[in-house]
Amino acid sequence: MSFKIDSPTCISFSGGRTSAYMLYRILEENGGLPEEAVICFANTGKEDEATLKFVNDCALNWGVDIRWLEYRWDEDAKKRWALVDYESASRDGEPFEAAIKSRGYLPNPVTRYCTTLLKIRPFANYLHTISDDWDQMVGIRADEQRRVSKIRANPIEDRFYRRMPLADAGVTKEMVGDFWRRQPFDLELPNNNGVTMHGNCDLCYLKGGSQVLSLITEKPERAVWWVKMEKMIYESAEKKSGAVFRSDRPSYKDMLSFSQKQMDMFDPAEEAIACFCGD
């Protein structure tokens, strides 16, 4: 019963393998997409191109409509969203940059406003133009115990009741990884038992330092936007506070420099901080 839908429900699709697997199980259990359901993907402009292609591939292969949403600045908070599609979606961080400019400081592990502004609020504002009463299905697995516990302790957010069908069904990352190895298409990013460090925003500040450095070393141009944002806030802020994404580790500019010198600067065992953007 975990995947059954019989009331207005937003299927929150992060663009990763886990949430796509959740979508597949929902379609399988309901014999297709129920009339009461809407699939939403929030694009920050900093997802890997492979993620955008995967979202589009899921829609095409499974014959479903996925609503692509992006943050937009507007004086009216309820209008801070726009519907886009695969072709018109931002690819250079434009929604994320607009959110940063609206706040005047960078998000950080304590004040993670990016998730709220770029994902949660656009979903809520868009969906409430259709109906005032929504459930939300989120792709959180049974092996993500901290995230599961946090949502179960506070299941209501922005008037949405959050459901976790994967956690309820005991789904693990190994099960997700095995599923995608058997499919005719896949997310074209490394598959480490169903998860990838390349997912979500490419150099998300919540990823472990060694992961970020590895991603920069692999593709140095990934760092350009993040360096630009830190520089923009540093030059515009009077007190220079909030001008880095993480005060407990080097700036993105310094990490880019270290990566080009092939130097180690982080503990490879450092864990990423759990984020509610998805897998």
N, C-alpha and C positions, 0 to 999 in steps of 0.2 A: 504493500500500500504506500510505501514511501514516495514513489514516483507518480502516483495518481494525482490528477488535477481536476477539481470540480468547482473551482471558484476563480475569480480574477487573479492571475499569478504572473509575476515577472520572473522569467528565467534569466538569471544574471550570468552572462557569458563573458569570462575574462579574456578569452582568446587562447587559452592554454589547453593542454590535453585533458586535465581533470574536469574542467567545466564542460568541455566538448563531450567527454564520456557521459557526464551527467545528462546532457541534452539528448544523447543517443538513447540512454535508458528511459528518459521521459517519453520520447517518441515511440519507443518500443512498447512501453507499458500502456500508453494511451491510444495506440493505433494511429499515430500521427500527432500533429500539434493541435491540442484542444482549442476551441474557439475562445475560451476564457484566458488563454495564455499569450504572452508577448515575450519574445526573446530580445534582450538588449545587450549591446556591446558598447562600452564607453572608450573612445579613443583619445588618448592624451597627446598624441603626436610623437611620443617617444617609444612606441612599441617597435620591435624589429619588423622589417618588411615581411618576413616569413610569418609573423603572427597575423598581420592583416590578410595575407593570402590564405592562411588557414581558416580564418573566420569566413571568408568568401567561399572557400572550398566546402566548408560544412554546409553552408546555405545551398550551394549548387548540388552537392552530392545527396543531401537529405531532403531537398525540395522544401525548404522552410524560409520564411522571411525573417531576417535578423535586422533589427533597428540599430543603426549606427548613430551614436550620440556623441556630441562634443560640447565642452564648456565654451560659452561665449560671455564676455562681460556685458552687462546691461544694468542700468540704474535700478530696474525692477528685478529683484532677486528671483522671481518666478520665471523670468524670461532668459535666464542664463544657460541656455542650451540651444543646440541646433541639430537637426537631422541631416546626416551626410550619408555617403555610401562608399563602397570600396574605391571607386575612382576619385571621388572628391575629398576623401579623408585626409586630414593633415598628416604630414610626414616629417616635419621639422620642429616639433614641439610647440606649435603655435597655441593650442589650448592651455598647455602647461605654463607657457610664458605669460599668457594673459592672466592666469590665476595668480602667478607670482607678482606681476605688476599691480594687481588689485589689492594685494596684501602689503606690498612694500618690503617684504622680507622673505627669506627662503624657508620652505618647510624643513623640519628636522625630526629626529626620532621622538621628541617630546610633543611637538606641535605638528602633527601629520595632516595638515589641512588639505593637502593635495588629493587624498583619497575622497574626502568629503566634497570638495569643490568640483573635482574632475569626474567623479563616478557616482557617488551616492545622490547628490543633489540633482544632477541632470536627469538621472533615472526618475527620481521622485517627481520633479517638476513636469517632466514629459508625461509620465503615467497618470498624474492627477489631472491632466487635460482629458483623459479618457474615462477614468473612474476614480472615486475617492477611497475605494476599498481594495487593497492589494495584499496578497502574500508575495514573498520573494523567495525563490529557490536559489541557494548559493552552493557553489561547488567546493565544499570543504569535506575532506576525507576523514574516515574514522581514525587514521593514524596522526592527525593534526590535533592532538588532544588539547593544547592550550587554546587554539582558536575555537574548538568545539565547546569547551567549558565556558569561554567568554560569551559566546552567543547564547548558550543555554541559560546563562545567568541573566542575560539581557536580550531577549528575542525580538523586542520591538525597537525599530529604528526608523525615524522619519515616517512614522505611521505604517511602516511595513512590518508584517510578521515574518521573520526569517526562518525558513525551513532548510534543513540540511539532509536531503535524501541519501547522499552518499555515506555520511556518517551514520545515519540510522540503519543503512543496509550493510555496514561493516566493510565498506570499500576501502582498500589501501592503495598506495602508490604502485606497488607491484602488480596489482590487478589492472590498474590503469595502463601501466607500461605494457603488460601482456596483451591487452585489448588492441592497442594501437599497432603493435607489431604484426597483427593479423588483418589489418585493414588495407584497402586498396589505395588509400591516401593517408597522409600524416602531416603533422607540423614539421616543417623542415628545419628543425633545431635539434641539438643532441637530446637523446632520450635516455635519461638515467633512471631506470625503473619508474617511468611515468612523469618525471619532473625534469626541468632544465633550468640552469642558472641564467640562461639567456632570456627567460620569460619576463613579462610585465615591462615596465620602463627599462630601457636597455642598461643603464647604470644606476638604477634605483639606489638611493643612499641607505636603504635598509638592508641591502645585500652586504655580505661579509666583505671586509676590506680586500682580502686576497682574491675573492671572486671579481670584485670591481677591477682590481689591477690586472687580473688575467684577461678580462673582457677588453680592457683598454689595450693591452699588449697584443691581443688577437686582432683588434681593429681600432687603431688609434683615433680615427675620425669620430668614434662614438663619444669621445670626451669633449669634442668641440662645443656642443651646446651647453653642457654642464659648466665648462669653464666660462663660457659667455654669461651664463646666469649669475655665477658668483661675482664676476667682474661688474656686471650691470648693477647688482645690489650694493656692492662695495662702493662704487663710484657715486651712487645716488643716496645712500643712507648717511645721515648726519653722524650717528654714533658708531657706525660700522658693525654693529651687532646684527646678527641674523644674516650675515653676508657669506656664510658657508653653510652647506647642507649638514655637515658634521663637524662639531668643534673638537671631537675626540680623535680625529685622524687628519692626515694631510688633505689639503684642498684638491680639487680635481685637476687643477693646473699642475700641482706638484706631483700628483700620481701619474699624469701624462708624462712629465719629465722623467720620473723614476722608471716608468715602463720602457722608455726609449733607451735608458741606460741598462735595462735588464737587471734591476736590483730588487732584492727581496725586502719588503717593508712590513709585512703582516704575518700573523700566525695563520697558517693554512687551515687550522682547526676552528677558527673563529666562526660562530654561527650567525646566519642572517637573522634579522629581527622579523618576527611574524608581521605580515601586512594583510589587510583585508581587501587588497586589490584583486586577489585571486591567485591562481597557480602561475 
